[in-house]
Amino acid sequence: MCGLFGVVRSPFADDPGRASDVFVTLGALAEERGADAAGLALLGDWPGLGGPDAGGGCRVVKGRGRFSAIWRPEFLPELDRAPVALGHTRWATQGAPVEADDASPMVVPGTAALPRPGRPSAGVVGTHDGDADAADLRARHALPPAAGTTGGEPILQLLAGCAGPSDAAGVLASLVGRAALAWVDRDRPTVVHLARAALSPLTVAVDTDQNLYWASNPRWFREVERHTRVEFAAAVMLREGTYMKIGTETRPGRRDRPGVLATESFVPTARAADLDDRVWTGFTAADEHRDRTTLRHRLATPARLQTVA
């Protein structure tokens, strides 16, 4: 299991510090879902983005241990300016807990074997929670060599080649195992793609400043309200089999509030062993019960399991 969290800022919020406080607080709360490694990615086209891992409107910082160990107050000015921030805490299920290439957020180049119609992909920056069958994906697709050994990297490689929401839903429907993801196309850094495939939870929220957020546990948003100046207008757990595109589409001379730009539904596939109580680590009993009643994944058939073994 891992913890996902992040923010898409509203350009009309009068105090960017409020959304930044939410992001950092979510990072601390997400430690309950993973302390092997943690990281953040700041994305967007804005001046002053720097650091050794900067480039193309993206800065990634990650390392071993808890989120509180990699977070530094000196990141705040860049976080306050970033239109989008992705966060991740890792509980290693595939790959070595100590390897930087296996930690998220991951920067995945565009996949030449799966080009987008009309233009090449600049690649994606993404985070993943779950335990999808990576060997199956590599057996069925001509993917480039991996930098690491996690199940999330081949999924992001496939998503980097998607031309639109229906293509992304097709990739997500092909997965076997637990998965939730948040990713950003490098060439559209104000738009975030969210997906919940089988089991791995994901919640989306909006505050009264119209900033949009996501997190693995709905309880975290209630905790944030207790410890920050932010109030949430709504928080909704995504159902299994949901793809959602959120953010702002850039248009000359316009600044739009972030919103839901597209949605798709698909039928996710899980293995019998994937239904593990640890999926709901940190959930209240009420939130876990509510989520369990909406599960709608199908189980992999013996023939499909033999294929992916």
Secondary structure, DSSP 4 states (H G I P E B T S, - for coil): -EEEEEEE--TT-S-HHHHHHHHHHHHHHGGGG--SEEEEEEESS-TT--STTB-SSEEEEEEES-HHHH--GGGHHHHHH-SEEEEEEE--SSS-TT-GGGSSSEEE---TTSPPTTS----EEEEEEE---HHHHHHHS-PPPPSS--SHHHHHHHHHT--SHHHHHHHHHT-BSBEEEEEEETT-TTEEEEEE-BS---EEEEETT--EEEES-HHHHHHHHHHSS--EEEEEEPPSSEEEEEE---BTTB----EEEEEEE---EE-GGG--GGGGTT--HHHHHHHHTT--PEEPPHHHHHHH-
